[in-house]
Amino acid sequence: MVFTSKLIEKSVDAFASLPGIGRKTALRLVLHLLKQDKAATEQFTAALTAMREGIRSCQICHNLSDTDTCQVCSDRRRDHSLVCVVENVRDLMAIEDTNQYRGLYHVLGGIISPIEGVGPGDLNIETLIQRLQKGEVREVIMAISPTIEGETTIYYLSKKLQPMGVRCSTIARGVSFGGDLEYADELTLGRSIVTRVPYSGSGADNENG
Amino acid sequence: MVFTSKLIEKSVDAFASLPGIGRKTALRLVLHLLKQDKAATEQFTAALTAMREGIRSCQICHNLSDTDTCQVCSDRRRDHSLVCVVENVRDLMAIEDTNQYRGLYHVLGGIISPIEGVGPGDLNIETLIQRLQKGEVREVIMAISPTIEGETTIYYLSKKLQPMGVRCSTIARGVSFGGDLEYADELTLGRSIVTRVPYSGSGADNENG
Protein backbone atom coordinates (compact mmCIF):
# COMPACT_ATOMS: atom_id res chain seq x y z
CA MET A 1 0.00 0.00 0.00
CA VAL A 2 1.47 3.34 -1.10
CA PHE A 3 0.81 6.34 1.16
CA THR A 4 1.25 9.93 0.12
CA SER A 5 1.01 11.02 3.76
CA LYS A 6 3.24 9.87 6.63
CA LEU A 7 0.59 10.87 9.17
CA ILE A 8 -1.97 8.59 7.56
CA GLU A 9 0.56 5.79 7.21
CA LYS A 10 1.40 5.93 10.93
CA SER A 11 -2.28 5.86 11.89
CA VAL A 12 -2.93 2.94 9.55
CA ASP A 13 0.01 1.10 11.12
CA ALA A 14 -1.39 1.87 14.57
CA PHE A 15 -4.80 0.37 13.73
CA ALA A 16 -3.24 -2.55 11.85
CA SER A 17 -1.24 -3.46 14.97
CA LEU A 18 -4.52 -4.42 16.66
CA PRO A 19 -5.60 -8.07 16.38
CA GLY A 20 -7.85 -8.97 13.45
CA ILE A 21 -7.40 -5.61 11.68
CA GLY A 22 -5.57 -5.66 8.36
CA ARG A 23 -4.18 -2.65 6.54
CA LYS A 24 -7.20 -2.25 4.26
CA THR A 25 -9.58 -2.18 7.21
CA ALA A 26 -7.17 0.12 9.06
CA LEU A 27 -7.22 2.54 6.15
CA ARG A 28 -11.01 2.54 6.12
CA LEU A 29 -11.07 3.36 9.83
CA VAL A 30 -8.53 6.17 9.40
CA LEU A 31 -10.44 7.71 6.49
CA HIS A 32 -13.62 7.44 8.56
CA LEU A 33 -11.99 9.42 11.38
CA LEU A 34 -10.79 12.03 8.87
CA LYS A 35 -14.32 12.41 7.50
CA GLN A 36 -15.68 13.17 10.99
CA ASP A 37 -14.75 16.43 12.68
CA LYS A 38 -11.73 16.66 14.99
CA ALA A 39 -13.87 16.26 18.11
CA ALA A 40 -14.68 12.65 17.16
CA THR A 41 -11.01 11.66 17.10
CA GLU A 42 -10.37 13.59 20.31
CA GLN A 43 -13.22 11.75 22.00
CA PHE A 44 -11.93 8.44 20.69
CA THR A 45 -8.36 8.93 21.88
CA ALA A 46 -9.51 10.47 25.17
CA ALA A 47 -11.59 7.38 25.97
CA LEU A 48 -8.64 5.08 25.33
CA THR A 49 -6.19 7.26 27.27
CA ALA A 50 -8.53 7.57 30.24
CA MET A 51 -9.04 3.81 30.25
CA ARG A 52 -5.36 2.93 29.99
CA GLU A 53 -4.46 5.41 32.72
CA GLY A 54 -7.36 4.70 35.06
CA ILE A 55 -7.88 0.99 34.84
CA ARG A 56 -6.53 -1.23 37.59
CA SER A 57 -6.83 -4.76 38.85
CA CYS A 58 -9.44 -5.31 41.59
CA GLN A 59 -7.51 -6.02 44.80
CA ILE A 60 -9.95 -8.79 45.73
CA CYS A 61 -10.78 -10.66 42.51
CA HIS A 62 -8.31 -9.28 39.90
CA ASN A 63 -11.17 -8.17 37.65
CA LEU A 64 -10.42 -5.04 35.60
CA SER A 65 -11.82 -2.14 37.56
CA ASP A 66 -12.11 1.65 37.68
CA THR A 67 -11.59 1.59 41.44
CA ASP A 68 -9.41 -0.39 43.87
CA THR A 69 -12.30 -2.76 44.50
CA CYS A 70 -14.39 -3.66 41.46
CA GLN A 71 -18.12 -3.11 41.00
CA VAL A 72 -18.87 -6.78 41.55
CA CYS A 73 -16.87 -7.19 44.77
CA SER A 74 -18.27 -3.97 46.26
CA ASP A 75 -21.90 -4.86 45.48
CA ARG A 76 -23.41 -5.91 48.83
CA ARG A 77 -26.51 -7.32 47.11
CA ARG A 78 -24.44 -10.10 45.55
CA ASP A 79 -23.82 -13.43 47.26
CA HIS A 80 -20.40 -13.10 48.88
CA SER A 81 -20.33 -16.78 49.88
CA LEU A 82 -20.06 -17.90 46.25
CA VAL A 83 -16.90 -17.40 44.18
CA CYS A 84 -16.67 -18.26 40.49
CA VAL A 85 -13.11 -18.88 39.29
CA VAL A 86 -12.53 -17.81 35.67
CA GLU A 87 -9.52 -17.79 33.41
CA ASN A 88 -9.77 -14.17 32.29
CA VAL A 89 -11.90 -11.04 32.26
CA ARG A 90 -13.60 -11.99 28.99
CA ASP A 91 -14.95 -15.19 30.57
CA LEU A 92 -16.14 -13.13 33.55
CA MET A 93 -18.02 -10.81 31.21
CA ALA A 94 -19.53 -13.76 29.34
CA ILE A 95 -20.95 -15.08 32.62
CA GLU A 96 -22.18 -11.63 33.66
CA ASP A 97 -23.97 -11.39 30.30
CA THR A 98 -26.03 -14.47 31.14
CA ASN A 99 -27.66 -12.61 34.09
CA GLN A 100 -27.81 -15.97 35.87
CA TYR A 101 -25.05 -15.56 38.43
CA ARG A 102 -25.15 -13.32 41.48
CA GLY A 103 -22.00 -14.40 43.31
CA LEU A 104 -18.46 -13.02 43.13
CA TYR A 105 -15.54 -13.92 40.84
CA HIS A 106 -11.86 -14.68 40.96
CA VAL A 107 -9.84 -14.06 37.82
CA LEU A 108 -6.89 -16.48 37.55
CA GLY A 109 -5.20 -14.53 34.76
CA GLY A 110 -4.54 -17.70 32.74
CA ILE A 111 -4.54 -21.46 33.12
CA ILE A 112 -1.82 -23.96 33.92
CA SER A 113 -0.02 -24.75 30.68
CA PRO A 114 3.36 -26.51 30.86
CA ILE A 115 3.83 -26.03 27.10
CA GLU A 116 3.56 -22.24 27.42
CA GLY A 117 5.51 -22.28 30.65
CA VAL A 118 2.59 -21.16 32.82
CA GLY A 119 2.73 -22.79 36.23
CA PRO A 120 0.42 -22.39 39.27
CA GLY A 121 2.75 -19.72 40.61
CA ASP A 122 2.01 -17.47 37.63
CA LEU A 123 -1.72 -17.45 38.36
CA ASN A 124 -3.75 -15.64 41.01
CA ILE A 125 -4.15 -18.79 43.12
CA GLU A 126 -2.43 -17.59 46.27
CA THR A 127 -4.84 -14.65 46.60
CA LEU A 128 -7.78 -17.03 46.09
CA ILE A 129 -6.57 -19.18 49.00
CA GLN A 130 -6.19 -16.03 51.13
CA ARG A 131 -9.79 -15.09 50.30
CA LEU A 132 -11.03 -18.53 51.30
CA GLN A 133 -9.08 -18.48 54.56
CA LYS A 134 -11.32 -15.65 55.75
CA GLY A 135 -14.08 -18.27 55.97
CA GLU A 136 -16.79 -16.25 54.26
CA VAL A 137 -16.83 -18.37 51.08
CA ARG A 138 -19.00 -21.49 51.01
CA GLU A 139 -18.56 -22.68 47.44
CA VAL A 140 -16.09 -22.21 44.60
CA ILE A 141 -17.41 -22.72 41.06
CA MET A 142 -14.64 -23.44 38.56
CA ALA A 143 -15.87 -22.00 35.25
CA ILE A 144 -12.82 -22.97 33.24
CA SER A 145 -12.77 -24.09 29.60
CA PRO A 146 -12.91 -27.89 29.26
CA THR A 147 -9.55 -28.23 27.51
CA ILE A 148 -6.61 -30.32 28.70
CA GLU A 149 -5.00 -27.25 30.29
CA GLY A 150 -8.37 -26.29 31.79
CA GLU A 151 -8.89 -29.74 33.29
CA THR A 152 -5.35 -29.66 34.72
CA THR A 153 -6.08 -26.31 36.35
CA ILE A 154 -9.39 -27.58 37.75
CA TYR A 155 -7.65 -30.66 39.16
CA TYR A 156 -4.89 -28.57 40.74
CA LEU A 157 -7.37 -26.11 42.25
CA SER A 158 -9.65 -28.80 43.64
CA LYS A 159 -6.68 -30.50 45.34
CA LYS A 160 -5.74 -27.16 46.90
CA LEU A 161 -9.24 -26.09 47.91
CA GLN A 162 -10.93 -29.27 49.11
CA PRO A 163 -8.74 -29.64 52.24
CA MET A 164 -9.96 -26.14 53.21
CA GLY A 165 -13.52 -27.40 53.61
CA VAL A 166 -14.83 -25.38 50.67
CA ARG A 167 -17.29 -26.99 48.27
CA CYS A 168 -15.86 -27.15 44.74
CA SER A 169 -17.99 -27.39 41.63
CA THR A 170 -17.51 -27.04 37.90
CA ILE A 171 -20.00 -25.67 35.41
CA ALA A 172 -22.23 -28.32 33.81
CA ARG A 173 -21.09 -29.84 30.55
CA GLY A 174 -23.27 -31.41 27.92
CA VAL A 175 -25.02 -30.80 24.66
CA SER A 176 -25.76 -27.12 23.96
CA PHE A 177 -29.33 -25.82 24.08
CA GLY A 178 -30.65 -25.63 20.54
CA GLY A 179 -27.78 -27.85 19.37
CA ASP A 180 -28.44 -30.86 17.13
CA LEU A 181 -27.32 -34.17 18.73
CA GLU A 182 -26.07 -35.27 15.33
CA TYR A 183 -23.48 -32.49 15.29
CA ALA A 184 -22.33 -32.71 18.91
CA ASP A 185 -18.77 -34.00 19.24
CA GLU A 186 -18.37 -37.60 20.45
CA LEU A 187 -16.70 -36.72 23.74
CA THR A 188 -19.40 -34.24 24.76
CA LEU A 189 -22.24 -36.52 23.67
CA GLY A 190 -20.65 -39.56 25.33
CA ARG A 191 -20.08 -37.72 28.61
CA SER A 192 -23.59 -36.27 28.51
CA ILE A 193 -24.99 -39.82 28.53
CA VAL A 194 -22.70 -40.98 31.33
CA THR A 195 -23.53 -37.91 33.45
CA ARG A 196 -27.26 -37.96 32.61
CA VAL A 197 -29.59 -36.16 35.03
CA PRO A 198 -33.07 -37.19 36.30
CA TYR A 199 -35.82 -35.54 34.27
CA SER A 200 -37.47 -32.95 36.44
CA GLY A 201 -40.14 -31.80 34.02
CA SER A 202 -39.23 -28.14 34.46
CA GLY A 203 -36.51 -26.27 32.65
CA ALA A 204 -33.94 -26.55 35.45
CA ASP A 205 -32.62 -30.07 35.09
CA ASN A 206 -29.61 -30.26 37.37
CA GLU A 207 -29.61 -28.85 40.85
CA ASN A 208 -26.41 -30.57 41.97
CA GLY A 209 -23.17 -28.57 41.82
CA MET B 1 -23.10 -6.66 27.09
CA VAL B 2 -22.67 -5.98 30.81
CA PHE B 3 -19.59 -3.99 31.84
CA THR B 4 -18.22 -3.85 35.35
CA SER B 5 -16.03 -0.88 34.38
CA LYS B 6 -17.20 2.44 32.95
CA LEU B 7 -13.75 3.11 31.49
CA ILE B 8 -13.83 -0.12 29.50
CA GLU B 9 -17.40 0.52 28.42
CA LYS B 10 -16.50 3.96 27.06
CA SER B 11 -13.53 2.57 25.14
CA VAL B 12 -15.64 -0.24 23.72
CA ASP B 13 -18.23 2.33 22.64
CA ALA B 14 -15.44 4.38 21.03
CA PHE B 15 -14.18 1.45 18.97
CA ALA B 16 -17.70 0.27 18.16
CA SER B 17 -18.49 3.71 16.71
CA LEU B 18 -16.06 2.95 13.88
CA PRO B 19 -17.48 1.36 10.73
CA GLY B 20 -17.49 -2.44 10.59
CA ILE B 21 -16.56 -2.89 14.25
CA GLY B 22 -19.17 -4.46 16.50
CA ARG B 23 -19.13 -4.48 20.26
CA LYS B 24 -17.59 -7.95 20.53
CA THR B 25 -14.69 -6.99 18.28
CA ALA B 26 -14.39 -3.67 20.12
CA LEU B 27 -14.08 -5.50 23.43
CA ARG B 28 -11.35 -7.72 21.99
CA LEU B 29 -9.41 -4.65 20.84
CA VAL B 30 -9.80 -2.95 24.22
CA LEU B 31 -8.64 -6.05 26.10
CA HIS B 32 -5.70 -6.31 23.70
CA LEU B 33 -4.65 -2.74 24.54
CA LEU B 34 -4.98 -3.50 28.24
CA LYS B 35 -2.73 -6.55 27.87
CA GLN B 36 0.03 -4.44 26.28
CA ASP B 37 1.86 -1.90 28.39
CA LYS B 38 0.73 1.72 28.60
CA ALA B 39 3.21 2.86 25.96
CA ALA B 40 1.36 0.90 23.27
CA THR B 41 -1.88 2.78 23.92
CA GLU B 42 0.00 6.08 24.13
CA GLN B 43 1.63 5.40 20.78
CA PHE B 44 -1.72 4.44 19.29
CA THR B 45 -3.57 7.55 20.46
CA ALA B 46 -0.59 9.79 19.65
CA ALA B 47 -0.56 8.59 16.02
CA LEU B 48 -4.29 9.33 15.66
CA THR B 49 -4.06 12.72 17.37
CA ALA B 50 -1.05 13.79 15.27
CA MET B 51 -2.85 12.73 12.12
CA ARG B 52 -6.12 14.48 12.96
CA GLU B 53 -4.30 17.67 13.93
CA GLY B 54 -1.74 17.70 11.14
CA ILE B 55 -3.61 16.46 8.12
CA ARG B 56 -4.82 18.98 5.55
CA SER B 57 -6.17 19.10 2.04
CA CYS B 58 -3.56 19.66 -0.71
CA GLN B 59 -4.15 23.17 -2.08
CA ILE B 60 -3.66 21.93 -5.64
CA CYS B 61 -5.36 18.53 -5.89
CA HIS B 62 -7.32 18.18 -2.59
CA ASN B 63 -5.48 14.96 -1.72
CA LEU B 64 -4.99 14.40 2.01
CA SER B 65 -1.56 15.73 2.82
CA ASP B 66 0.91 16.41 5.64
CA THR B 67 1.94 19.68 3.99
CA ASP B 68 0.14 22.46 2.10
CA THR B 69 1.08 20.82 -1.21
CA CYS B 70 0.90 17.03 -1.25
CA GLN B 71 3.75 14.62 -2.00
CA VAL B 72 2.36 13.88 -5.46
CA CYS B 73 1.91 17.50 -6.56
CA SER B 74 5.34 18.53 -5.28
CA ASP B 75 7.15 15.63 -6.99
CA ARG B 76 8.87 17.19 -10.00
CA ARG B 77 9.66 13.75 -11.49
CA ARG B 78 5.97 13.16 -12.14
CA ASP B 79 4.24 14.18 -15.34
CA HIS B 80 2.59 17.51 -14.56
CA SER B 81 0.79 17.60 -17.92
CA LEU B 82 -1.43 14.67 -16.94
CA VAL B 83 -4.21 14.96 -14.36
CA CYS B 84 -6.28 12.01 -13.18
CA VAL B 85 -9.66 13.00 -11.72
CA VAL B 86 -10.83 10.68 -8.92
CA GLU B 87 -13.85 10.63 -6.67
CA ASN B 88 -11.99 10.34 -3.37
CA VAL B 89 -8.65 9.70 -1.68
CA ARG B 90 -9.22 5.97 -1.51
CA ASP B 91 -9.50 5.77 -5.31
CA LEU B 92 -6.32 7.85 -5.58
CA MET B 93 -4.52 5.39 -3.33
CA ALA B 94 -5.83 2.44 -5.35
CA ILE B 95 -4.35 3.95 -8.51
CA GLU B 96 -1.06 4.75 -6.75
CA ASP B 97 -0.90 1.12 -5.63
CA THR B 98 -0.88 -0.04 -9.25
CA ASN B 99 2.47 1.72 -9.84
CA GLN B 100 1.32 2.35 -13.41
CA TYR B 101 0.52 6.06 -13.25
CA ARG B 102 3.08 8.86 -12.99
CA GLY B 103 0.88 11.93 -13.51
CA LEU B 104 -0.94 14.09 -10.98
CA TYR B 105 -4.42 13.82 -9.47
CA HIS B 106 -7.48 15.88 -8.74
CA VAL B 107 -9.78 14.69 -5.96
CA LEU B 108 -13.40 15.70 -6.61
CA GLY B 109 -14.58 14.86 -3.10
CA GLY B 110 -17.65 13.01 -4.37
CA ILE B 111 -19.68 12.56 -7.53
CA ILE B 112 -22.78 14.28 -8.85
CA SER B 113 -25.79 12.58 -7.25
CA PRO B 114 -29.17 14.31 -7.41
CA ILE B 115 -30.64 11.69 -5.05
CA GLU B 116 -28.15 12.55 -2.33
CA GLY B 117 -28.35 16.24 -3.14
CA VAL B 118 -24.77 16.50 -4.44
CA GLY B 119 -24.51 18.95 -7.31
CA PRO B 120 -21.46 20.09 -9.34
CA GLY B 121 -21.09 23.06 -6.97
CA ASP B 122 -20.39 20.71 -4.05
CA LEU B 123 -17.41 19.13 -5.80
CA ASN B 124 -13.87 20.43 -6.43
CA ILE B 125 -14.61 21.21 -10.08
CA GLU B 126 -13.95 24.97 -9.97
CA THR B 127 -10.39 24.39 -8.74
CA LEU B 128 -9.86 21.82 -11.50
CA ILE B 129 -10.85 24.40 -14.13
CA GLN B 130 -8.51 26.94 -12.54
CA ARG B 131 -5.67 24.37 -12.75
CA LEU B 132 -6.40 23.75 -16.42
CA GLN B 133 -6.53 27.48 -17.22
CA LYS B 134 -2.82 27.69 -16.39
CA GLY B 135 -2.27 25.74 -19.63
CA GLU B 136 0.19 23.21 -18.25
CA VAL B 137 -2.20 20.26 -18.42
CA ARG B 138 -2.47 18.32 -21.68
CA GLU B 139 -4.83 15.50 -20.72
CA VAL B 140 -7.43 14.79 -18.04
CA ILE B 141 -8.12 11.13 -17.24
CA MET B 142 -11.48 10.61 -15.57
CA ALA B 143 -11.02 7.57 -13.31
CA ILE B 144 -14.54 7.55 -11.93
CA SER B 145 -16.62 4.48 -11.04
CA PRO B 146 -18.86 3.34 -13.94
CA THR B 147 -22.12 3.85 -12.08
CA ILE B 148 -25.01 6.06 -13.18
CA GLU B 149 -23.78 8.87 -10.92
CA GLY B 150 -20.24 8.34 -12.17
CA GLU B 151 -21.29 8.51 -15.81
CA THR B 152 -23.24 11.70 -15.08
CA THR B 153 -20.16 13.24 -13.49
CA ILE B 154 -17.97 12.16 -16.43
CA TYR B 155 -20.47 13.67 -18.88
CA TYR B 156 -20.65 16.94 -16.93
CA LEU B 157 -16.87 17.20 -16.66
CA SER B 158 -16.25 16.41 -20.34
CA LYS B 159 -18.74 19.14 -21.35
CA LYS B 160 -16.88 21.61 -19.12
CA LEU B 161 -13.35 20.59 -20.10
CA GLN B 162 -13.53 19.90 -23.83
CA PRO B 163 -14.11 23.59 -24.78
CA MET B 164 -10.85 24.35 -22.96
CA GLY B 165 -8.84 22.36 -25.48
CA VAL B 166 -7.87 19.65 -22.97
CA ARG B 167 -7.92 16.02 -24.05
CA CYS B 168 -10.41 14.03 -21.93
CA SER B 169 -10.19 10.30 -21.44
CA THR B 170 -11.75 7.70 -19.18
CA ILE B 171 -10.12 4.55 -17.84
CA ALA B 172 -10.66 1.46 -20.02
CA ARG B 173 -13.60 -0.78 -19.20
CA GLY B 174 -13.96 -4.44 -19.99
CA VAL B 175 -13.58 -7.90 -18.60
CA SER B 176 -11.17 -8.12 -15.65
CA PHE B 177 -7.80 -9.82 -16.04
CA GLY B 178 -8.10 -13.34 -14.66
CA GLY B 179 -11.89 -13.07 -14.78
CA ASP B 180 -14.00 -15.84 -16.27
CA LEU B 181 -16.10 -14.64 -19.22
CA GLU B 182 -18.91 -16.83 -17.96
CA TYR B 183 -19.20 -14.77 -14.78
CA ALA B 184 -18.78 -11.29 -16.29
CA ASP B 185 -21.99 -9.26 -16.13
CA GLU B 186 -23.91 -8.81 -19.38
CA LEU B 187 -23.36 -5.06 -19.66
CA THR B 188 -19.59 -5.30 -19.25
CA LEU B 189 -19.28 -8.28 -21.57
CA GLY B 190 -21.55 -6.70 -24.18
CA ARG B 191 -19.67 -3.40 -24.11
CA SER B 192 -16.33 -5.19 -24.26
CA ILE B 193 -17.36 -6.75 -27.58
CA VAL B 194 -18.64 -3.46 -28.99
CA THR B 195 -15.48 -1.62 -27.93
CA ARG B 196 -13.12 -4.44 -28.94
CA VAL B 197 -9.47 -3.52 -29.61
CA PRO B 198 -7.09 -4.74 -32.35
CA TYR B 199 -4.94 -7.59 -31.09
CA SER B 200 -1.40 -6.28 -30.70
CA GLY B 201 0.29 -9.51 -29.62
CA SER B 202 1.89 -7.85 -26.59
CA GLY B 203 0.32 -7.37 -23.17
CA ALA B 204 -0.68 -3.72 -23.77
CA ASP B 205 -3.79 -4.02 -25.90
CA ASN B 206 -5.25 -0.52 -25.98
CA GLU B 207 -3.10 2.52 -26.55
CA ASN B 208 -5.99 4.92 -27.20
CA GLY B 209 -7.21 7.02 -24.26
Interface residues (C-beta under 8 A of the other chain):
Chain A: M1 V2 F3 T4 S5 K6 L7 I8 K10 S11 D13 A14 S17 L18 P19 G20 I21 T25 L27 R28 L29 V30 L31 H32 L33 L34 K38 A40 T41 E42 Q43 F44 T45 A47 L48 T49 A50 M51 R52 E53 G54 I55 N63 L64 S65 D66 C70 Q71 V72 V89 R90 L92 M93 E96 D97 N99
Chain B: M1 V2 F3 T4 S5 K6 L7 I8 K10 S11 D13 A14 S17 L18 P19 G20 I21 T25 L27 R28 L29 V30 L31 H32 L33 L34 K38 A40 T41 E42 Q43 F44 T45 A47 L48 T49 A50 M51 R52 E53 G54 I55 N63 L64 S65 D66 C70 Q71 V72 V89 R90 L92 M93 E96 D97 N99
